[in-house]
């Protein structure tokens, strides 16, 4: 008679409890990256980027780990996150238009745009074409903003405006100031070759050219001569943010 074969079966191993993402140890609250993201409303990619750049940003080191899981001191991370966010807020604030540097007043492009009534994008074009137009070189860079010597850019802009005025057509100042004239006469008064110049100003350049002051019975637009003379004295070529004006003193 064959004896039955007995097989010994070891009891099933119970999985060890998973350490929570947040727990207390030695009087400190420890948290995983997932808990950090929840605590500070962070995206996981942001948290991982901070950790990868820890040599440059002083990200705290983990204080506990299990395998590949890591925990950080919550209060140390709170101080770190506050520091990073405050630095980001400072960077997002607009830089000062002017600064003092080695006894000189420097101005950035935003300040130049306001001072000279120019579009900042046009100033950027002029800077990139500085070899041809004599735009001054920057003196200093703060973050991504370039600063220029104020006296140098004032002199450069004065010469640029003078050259532009020399290139403008002459204005005929004869006649009665309050006389109303149509577009044909307005073209002659301002020295333009074609009525299309004024029509283009009206359709493409916003408030660059004065709007008609009246309309006659035939539907023609009319302007007073004095209005045309005033425009002729302050005009600039199309593309400017506004009319040519005197600089704002003391800015």
ROSELO-829392 format. One record per residue (C-alpha): x, y, z; residue number from 1. Coordinates in Angstrom, 2 decimals, always signed. Layout:
residues N
X Y Z NUM
...
end
This chain:
residues 251
+0.00 +0.00 +0.00 1
+1.39 +3.33 -1.09 2
+1.57 +5.99 +1.57 3
+0.00 +9.29 +0.66 4
+2.46 +12.01 -0.22 5
+2.39 +15.02 +2.07 6
+3.39 +18.46 +0.72 7
+4.12 +21.24 +3.16 8
+2.84 +24.66 +2.07 9
+4.28 +27.76 +3.69 10
+1.76 +30.36 +4.76 11
+1.19 +33.19 +2.27 12
+3.37 +36.20 +2.90 13
+1.42 +39.29 +3.82 14
+2.51 +42.48 +2.01 15
+4.12 +45.03 +4.28 16
+1.98 +48.13 +4.76 17
+2.87 +50.97 +2.35 18
+4.34 +54.00 +4.02 19
+1.92 +56.90 +3.49 20
+2.87 +59.90 +1.40 21
+2.68 +62.03 +4.52 22
+3.68 +60.99 +8.02 23
+5.41 +62.27 +11.15 24
+8.89 +61.17 +12.20 25
+11.00 +62.60 +15.01 26
+8.67 +65.59 +15.36 27
+8.79 +66.46 +11.66 28
+6.21 +66.05 +8.93 29
+7.66 +64.18 +5.97 30
+6.06 +64.23 +2.53 31
+6.63 +62.62 -0.85 32
+6.69 +64.54 -4.12 33
+3.03 +63.68 -4.69 34
+2.13 +65.13 -1.30 35
+4.24 +68.22 -2.04 36
+2.37 +68.82 -5.27 37
-0.93 +68.56 -3.42 38
+0.24 +70.75 -0.53 39
+1.54 +73.60 -2.72 40
-0.69 +73.18 -5.81 41
+2.27 +72.28 -8.00 42
+2.44 +70.38 -11.25 43
+4.56 +67.24 -11.00 44
+6.73 +68.39 -13.91 45
+7.51 +71.61 -12.02 46
+8.46 +69.70 -8.89 47
+10.71 +67.35 -10.87 48
+12.37 +70.28 -12.66 49
+13.14 +71.94 -9.33 50
+14.67 +68.70 -8.09 51
+16.81 +68.24 -11.21 52
+18.13 +71.79 -10.81 53
+18.84 +71.44 -7.10 54
+22.52 +72.31 -7.50 55
+21.49 +75.77 -8.68 56
+18.33 +76.44 -6.69 57
+19.16 +74.95 -3.24 58
+16.30 +72.44 -3.32 59
+16.35 +70.55 +0.03 60
+17.61 +66.97 +0.06 61
+15.22 +64.14 +1.03 62
+15.38 +63.10 +4.68 63
+13.94 +59.59 +4.30 64
+13.66 +57.02 +1.53 65
+12.34 +53.54 +0.87 66
+13.65 +52.10 -2.33 67
+12.98 +54.71 -4.99 68
+10.45 +56.58 -2.86 69
+11.65 +59.77 -1.20 70
+10.30 +62.03 +1.54 71
+11.19 +65.64 +2.29 72
+10.80 +67.75 +5.39 73
+7.58 +69.70 +4.86 74
+8.71 +72.93 +6.54 75
+12.02 +72.97 +4.66 76
+10.09 +72.54 +1.42 77
+7.64 +75.27 +2.40 78
+10.51 +77.73 +2.84 79
+12.00 +76.64 -0.50 80
+8.73 +77.00 -2.42 81
+8.12 +80.45 -0.90 82
+11.61 +81.57 -1.98 83
+11.16 +80.30 -5.54 84
+7.74 +81.91 -5.90 85
+8.90 +85.28 -4.55 86
+11.83 +85.27 -6.97 87
+9.43 +84.49 -9.82 88
+7.14 +87.34 -8.79 89
+10.08 +89.76 -8.80 90
+11.10 +88.64 -12.28 91
+7.54 +89.15 -13.58 92
+7.47 +92.79 -12.46 93
+8.37 +95.32 -15.18 94
+11.90 +96.66 -14.79 95
+12.47 +100.37 -14.07 96
+12.59 +102.49 -17.22 97
+15.74 +104.28 -16.03 98
+18.56 +103.36 -13.67 99
+21.74 +105.02 -12.45 100
+25.00 +103.27 -13.36 101
+28.53 +104.57 -12.77 102
+27.37 +108.17 -12.74 103
+25.26 +107.85 -15.87 104
+21.50 +107.62 -16.36 105
+20.55 +104.56 -18.40 106
+17.20 +103.93 -20.10 107
+15.65 +100.74 -21.47 108
+13.56 +100.28 -24.61 109
+10.26 +100.68 -22.74 110
+11.43 +104.03 -21.40 111
+12.62 +105.09 -24.85 112
+9.25 +104.20 -26.37 113
+7.48 +106.48 -23.89 114
+10.08 +109.24 -24.10 115
+10.17 +109.43 -27.90 116
+6.56 +108.34 -28.57 117
+7.70 +105.35 -30.61 118
+6.40 +101.80 -30.85 119
+8.75 +99.47 -28.89 120
+8.69 +97.03 -31.81 121
+9.95 +99.75 -34.14 122
+12.69 +100.61 -31.65 123
+13.73 +96.95 -31.69 124
+14.00 +97.12 -35.50 125
+16.11 +100.28 -35.26 126
+18.39 +98.59 -32.73 127
+18.95 +95.58 -35.00 128
+19.75 +98.01 -37.84 129
+22.11 +100.06 -35.64 130
+25.11 +99.61 -37.95 131
+23.21 +101.57 -40.60 132
+21.37 +104.11 -38.44 133
+23.84 +104.79 -35.61 134
+21.65 +103.51 -32.74 135
+23.84 +103.52 -29.59 136
+25.13 +100.25 -28.17 137
+23.72 +99.04 -24.83 138
+25.67 +99.83 -21.69 139
+24.21 +97.21 -19.38 140
+21.83 +94.25 -19.34 141
+19.50 +93.51 -16.43 142
+17.98 +90.06 -16.84 143
+16.84 +90.20 -20.46 144
+16.50 +94.00 -20.66 145
+19.07 +96.22 -22.35 146
+19.88 +99.67 -20.97 147
+21.36 +102.53 -23.00 148
+23.08 +105.78 -22.05 149
+20.30 +108.39 -21.93 150
+22.40 +111.24 -23.32 151
+23.53 +109.07 -26.23 152
+20.05 +107.94 -27.24 153
+18.68 +111.48 -26.83 154
+21.31 +112.78 -29.27 155
+20.69 +109.88 -31.66 156
+16.92 +110.41 -31.65 157
+17.28 +114.18 -32.12 158
+19.38 +113.64 -35.24 159
+17.01 +110.95 -36.53 160
+14.01 +113.25 -36.13 161
+15.85 +116.15 -37.77 162
+16.74 +113.97 -40.76 163
+13.13 +112.84 -41.01 164
+11.82 +116.41 -40.96 165
+14.26 +117.36 -43.73 166
+12.80 +114.57 -45.86 167
+9.14 +115.63 -45.43 168
+7.30 +117.55 -48.11 169
+7.00 +121.35 -47.70 170
+3.68 +122.74 -46.44 171
+1.96 +125.69 -48.10 172
+0.89 +128.07 -45.31 173
-0.86 +130.60 -47.53 174
-4.63 +131.21 -47.45 175
-7.32 +131.81 -44.82 176
-6.75 +129.57 -41.75 177
-10.44 +128.69 -41.30 178
-11.18 +128.08 -44.98 179
-12.53 +124.58 -45.60 180
-10.79 +122.67 -48.40 181
-11.38 +119.28 -50.01 182
-8.93 +116.40 -50.35 183
-7.53 +117.72 -53.64 184
-6.53 +121.03 -52.07 185
-5.38 +119.30 -48.89 186
-3.04 +117.19 -51.00 187
-1.57 +120.32 -52.59 188
-1.26 +122.15 -49.23 189
+0.74 +119.27 -47.75 190
+2.89 +118.83 -50.85 191
+1.84 +115.28 -51.62 192
+1.88 +113.98 -55.18 193
-1.40 +112.08 -54.96 194
-4.64 +112.11 -53.00 195
-3.98 +108.44 -52.31 196
-1.46 +109.46 -49.63 197
-4.16 +111.07 -47.49 198
-6.64 +108.31 -48.28 199
-4.06 +105.77 -47.11 200
-3.46 +107.70 -43.90 201
-7.20 +107.76 -43.21 202
-7.72 +104.05 -43.88 203
-4.54 +102.46 -42.54 204
-3.02 +104.70 -39.87 205
-5.83 +105.23 -37.37 206
-5.74 +108.71 -35.88 207
-2.46 +109.68 -37.59 208
-4.25 +112.02 -40.01 209
-7.01 +114.37 -38.76 210
-10.57 +113.27 -39.46 211
-12.63 +115.49 -41.81 212
-14.19 +118.40 -39.99 213
-17.18 +118.73 -42.28 214
-18.80 +117.13 -45.31 215
-20.28 +119.24 -48.12 216
-23.57 +118.62 -49.93 217
-21.80 +116.38 -52.41 218
-20.38 +114.15 -49.66 219
-16.83 +115.46 -50.00 220
-14.64 +115.53 -46.89 221
-13.43 +118.98 -45.82 222
-10.64 +120.23 -43.55 223
-9.72 +123.70 -42.34 224
-6.36 +124.94 -43.59 225
-5.19 +125.52 -40.00 226
-5.88 +121.84 -39.25 227
-3.72 +120.79 -42.20 228
-0.97 +123.20 -41.14 229
-1.00 +121.77 -37.60 230
-0.75 +118.27 -39.00 231
+2.10 +119.31 -41.27 232
+4.01 +120.63 -38.27 233
+3.68 +117.47 -36.19 234
+3.52 +114.77 -38.85 235
+5.79 +111.77 -39.12 236
+5.98 +108.93 -41.56 237
+3.40 +106.12 -41.27 238
+4.29 +103.40 -38.77 239
+4.83 +105.66 -35.80 240
+2.86 +105.06 -32.60 241
+1.76 +108.72 -32.68 242
+2.66 +112.14 -34.01 243
+6.15 +113.54 -33.64 244
+6.22 +115.34 -30.30 245
+8.74 +116.98 -28.02 246
+10.37 +114.67 -25.51 247
+8.88 +114.49 -22.06 248
+11.34 +116.48 -19.98 249
+12.65 +114.91 -16.85 250
+11.50 +111.38 -17.75 251
end
